[in-house]
């Protein structure tokens, strides 16, 4: 009879397995780099140095990571309820319109520290409302959340094009974007924080205080999921919907509330590129962050403590990948996308590939297994 797999300790489940998956992904990526005639080790050095070798590189890495923290948390909250929110991209788009309404109305009269809380509320509200319709269709009509959220991404993109071209674009402008925000709609940069550690950061570096907001949201999500009654209900429903119904948890309420929270988190991602960097609402400002958030949540095991470093990892791939494509002409931007895809593949689709082997190793060293082996030897 086969030995049952041991339950892995938390450090192995949340640390060892993702690390092994990541190392295998980079090993396979190294083979791809080798095939195009470049040195994989040198490519790895350029990748890391481009992301963390200078204050400017760190600023850009954390800027990208801010987007992925928000969208990773959005996907993770839905995961805990057994829902797969693929609509983070669309929810961020619609949230951008909410931010535009607030900032364009008040950036000339109010300071940023008054406009920013209003923009946070607007982004969360618009993102949540865009997630409400798929949530309602799932809870009341049984429409699969994956299908509806994907469809709403395309609807959001079309709404964004219409609003920017026909409503929000300044008269006489050809670019599909709003006017530049005034000082009241621009978030302070965090270059001074990196400068405290002796790092040189140019004023153009996009890292801004929305990074601190992302960290605060990660903490609040941890409190919500593991320290509140609502979080317990979310996890219960995600583990077993039948058990949740038996315990008196309203299926409709928990699905809708969870998706509202998920949509609000995805919506807040729009604050970073709109108010923190570009200071207007352009087309395609989300830049695929909603989809990267899925990989971030998977790699981070849907836990904020794992999501933050996973987001920084993908921020490193974005920033370091740009440096790599510049330093090694044979490695195009498409090759960087392949490397990112390999990380997503091993962290997501093949996440459990090495789990049985690792569980078997832990089972062989567990006290119960050792006791059984000792009894067998005495027999």
HUSULFEN-V563311 format. One record per residue. N is the residue number from 1. RES is the residue in three letters. SS is DSSP state (@ for helix, = for strand, . for the rest). BURIAL is I if it has 16 or more other ideal C-beta (glycine too) atoms within 10 Angstrom, else O. Layout:
n	res	ss	burial
N	RES	SS	BURIAL
N	RES	SS	BURIAL
This chain:
n	res	ss	burial
1	UNK	.	O
2	UNK	.	O
3	UNK	.	O
4	UNK	.	O
5	UNK	.	O
6	UNK	.	I
7	UNK	.	O
8	UNK	.	I
9	UNK	.	O
10	UNK	@	O
11	UNK	@	O
12	UNK	@	I
13	UNK	@	O
14	UNK	@	I
15	UNK	@	O
16	UNK	@	O
17	UNK	@	I
18	UNK	@	I
19	UNK	@	O
20	UNK	@	I
21	UNK	@	I
22	UNK	@	I
23	UNK	@	O
24	UNK	@	I
25	UNK	@	I
26	UNK	@	I
27	UNK	@	O
28	UNK	@	O
29	UNK	@	I
30	UNK	@	I
31	UNK	@	O
32	UNK	@	I
33	UNK	@	I
34	UNK	@	O
35	UNK	@	O
36	UNK	.	O
37	UNK	.	O
38	UNK	.	I
39	UNK	.	O
40	UNK	@	I
41	UNK	@	O
42	UNK	@	O
43	UNK	@	I
44	UNK	@	I
45	UNK	@	O
46	UNK	@	I
47	UNK	@	I
48	UNK	@	O
49	UNK	@	O
50	UNK	@	I
51	UNK	@	I
52	UNK	@	O
53	UNK	.	O
54	UNK	.	I
55	UNK	@	I
56	UNK	@	I
57	UNK	@	I
58	UNK	@	I
59	UNK	@	I
60	UNK	@	I
61	UNK	@	I
62	UNK	@	I
63	UNK	@	I
64	UNK	@	I
65	UNK	@	I
66	UNK	@	I
67	UNK	@	I
68	UNK	@	I
69	UNK	@	I
70	UNK	@	I
71	UNK	@	I
72	UNK	@	I
73	UNK	@	I
74	UNK	@	I
75	UNK	@	I
76	UNK	@	I
77	UNK	@	I
78	UNK	@	I
79	UNK	@	I
80	UNK	@	I
81	UNK	.	I
82	UNK	.	I
83	UNK	.	I
84	UNK	.	O
85	UNK	.	I
86	UNK	.	I
87	UNK	.	I
88	UNK	@	I
89	UNK	@	I
90	UNK	@	I
91	UNK	@	I
92	UNK	@	I
93	UNK	@	I
94	UNK	@	I
95	UNK	@	I
96	UNK	@	I
97	UNK	@	I
98	UNK	@	I
99	UNK	@	I
100	UNK	@	I
101	UNK	@	I
102	UNK	@	I
103	UNK	@	I
104	UNK	@	I
105	UNK	@	O
106	UNK	@	I
107	UNK	.	I
108	UNK	.	O
109	UNK	.	O
110	UNK	.	I
111	UNK	.	O
112	UNK	@	I
113	UNK	@	O
114	UNK	@	O
115	UNK	@	I
116	UNK	@	I
117	UNK	@	O
118	UNK	@	I
119	UNK	@	I
120	UNK	@	I
121	UNK	@	O
122	UNK	@	I
123	UNK	@	I
124	UNK	@	I
125	UNK	@	I
126	UNK	@	I
127	UNK	@	I
128	UNK	@	I
129	UNK	@	I
130	UNK	@	I
131	UNK	@	I
132	UNK	@	O
133	UNK	@	I
134	UNK	@	I
135	UNK	@	I
136	UNK	@	I
137	UNK	@	I
138	UNK	@	I
139	UNK	@	I
140	UNK	@	O
141	UNK	@	O
142	UNK	.	O
143	UNK	.	O
144	UNK	.	O
145	UNK	@	I
146	UNK	@	O
147	UNK	@	O
148	UNK	@	I
149	UNK	@	I
150	UNK	@	I
151	UNK	@	O
152	UNK	@	I
153	UNK	@	I
154	UNK	@	O
155	UNK	@	O
156	UNK	@	I
157	UNK	@	I
158	UNK	@	O
159	UNK	@	I
160	UNK	@	I
161	UNK	@	O
162	UNK	@	O
163	UNK	@	I
164	UNK	@	I
165	UNK	@	O
166	UNK	@	O
167	UNK	@	O
168	UNK	@	I
169	UNK	.	I
170	UNK	.	O
171	UNK	.	O
172	UNK	.	O
173	UNK	.	O
174	UNK	.	O
175	UNK	.	O
176	UNK	.	I
177	UNK	.	I
178	UNK	.	I
179	UNK	.	I
180	UNK	.	O
181	UNK	.	I
182	UNK	.	I
183	UNK	@	O
184	UNK	@	I
185	UNK	@	I
186	UNK	.	I
187	UNK	.	I
188	UNK	.	O
189	UNK	=	I
190	UNK	.	I
191	UNK	@	I
192	UNK	@	O
193	UNK	@	I
194	UNK	@	I
195	UNK	@	O
196	UNK	.	O
197	UNK	.	O
198	UNK	.	O
199	UNK	.	O
200	UNK	.	O
201	UNK	.	I
202	UNK	.	O
203	UNK	.	O
204	UNK	.	O
205	UNK	.	I
206	UNK	.	I
207	UNK	.	I
208	UNK	=	I
209	UNK	.	I
210	UNK	@	I
211	UNK	@	I
212	UNK	@	O
213	UNK	@	I
214	UNK	@	I
215	UNK	@	O
216	UNK	@	O
217	UNK	@	I
218	UNK	@	I
219	UNK	@	O
220	UNK	@	O
221	UNK	@	I
222	UNK	@	I
223	UNK	@	O
224	UNK	@	I
225	UNK	@	I
226	UNK	@	O
227	UNK	@	O
228	UNK	.	O
229	UNK	@	O
230	UNK	@	O
231	UNK	@	I
232	UNK	@	O
233	UNK	@	I
234	UNK	@	I
235	UNK	@	O
236	UNK	@	I
237	UNK	@	I
238	UNK	@	I
239	UNK	@	O
240	UNK	.	O
241	UNK	@	I
242	UNK	@	O
243	UNK	@	O
244	UNK	@	I
245	UNK	@	O
246	UNK	@	O
247	UNK	.	O
248	UNK	.	O
249	UNK	.	I
250	UNK	.	O
251	UNK	@	O
252	UNK	@	O
253	UNK	@	O
254	UNK	@	I
255	UNK	@	I
256	UNK	@	I
257	UNK	@	I
258	UNK	@	I
259	UNK	@	I
260	UNK	@	I
261	UNK	@	I
262	UNK	@	I
263	UNK	@	I
264	UNK	@	I
265	UNK	@	I
266	UNK	@	I
267	UNK	@	I
268	UNK	@	I
269	UNK	.	I
270	UNK	@	I
271	UNK	@	I
272	UNK	@	I
273	UNK	@	I
274	UNK	@	I
275	UNK	@	I
276	UNK	@	I
277	UNK	@	I
278	UNK	@	I
279	UNK	.	I
280	UNK	.	I
281	UNK	.	I
282	UNK	.	O
283	UNK	.	O
284	UNK	.	O
285	UNK	.	I
286	UNK	.	I
287	UNK	.	O
288	UNK	.	O
289	UNK	@	I
290	UNK	@	I
291	UNK	@	I
292	UNK	@	I
293	UNK	@	I
294	UNK	@	I
295	UNK	@	I
296	UNK	@	I
297	UNK	@	I
298	UNK	@	I
299	UNK	@	I
300	UNK	.	I
301	UNK	.	I
302	UNK	.	I
303	UNK	.	I
304	UNK	@	I
305	UNK	@	O
306	UNK	@	I
307	UNK	@	I
308	UNK	@	I
309	UNK	@	O
310	UNK	@	I
311	UNK	@	I
312	UNK	@	I
313	UNK	@	I
314	UNK	@	I
315	UNK	@	I
316	UNK	@	I
317	UNK	@	I
318	UNK	@	I
319	UNK	@	I
320	UNK	@	I
321	UNK	@	I
322	UNK	@	I
323	UNK	@	I
324	UNK	@	I
325	UNK	@	I
326	UNK	@	O
327	UNK	@	I
328	UNK	.	I
329	UNK	.	O
330	UNK	.	O
331	UNK	.	I
332	UNK	.	O
333	UNK	@	O
334	UNK	@	O
335	UNK	@	I
336	UNK	@	I
337	UNK	@	O
338	UNK	@	O
339	UNK	@	I
340	UNK	@	I
341	UNK	@	O
342	UNK	@	I
343	UNK	@	I
344	UNK	@	I
345	UNK	@	I
346	UNK	@	I
347	UNK	@	I
348	UNK	@	O
349	UNK	@	O
350	UNK	.	O
351	UNK	.	I
352	UNK	.	O
353	UNK	.	O
354	UNK	.	O
355	UNK	@	I
356	UNK	@	O
357	UNK	@	O
358	UNK	@	I
359	UNK	@	I
360	UNK	@	O
361	UNK	@	O
362	UNK	@	I
363	UNK	@	I
364	UNK	@	O
365	UNK	@	O
366	UNK	.	O
367	UNK	@	O
368	UNK	@	O
369	UNK	@	I
370	UNK	@	O
371	UNK	@	O
372	UNK	@	O
373	UNK	@	O
374	UNK	@	O
375	UNK	@	O
376	UNK	@	O
377	UNK	@	O
378	UNK	@	O
379	UNK	.	O
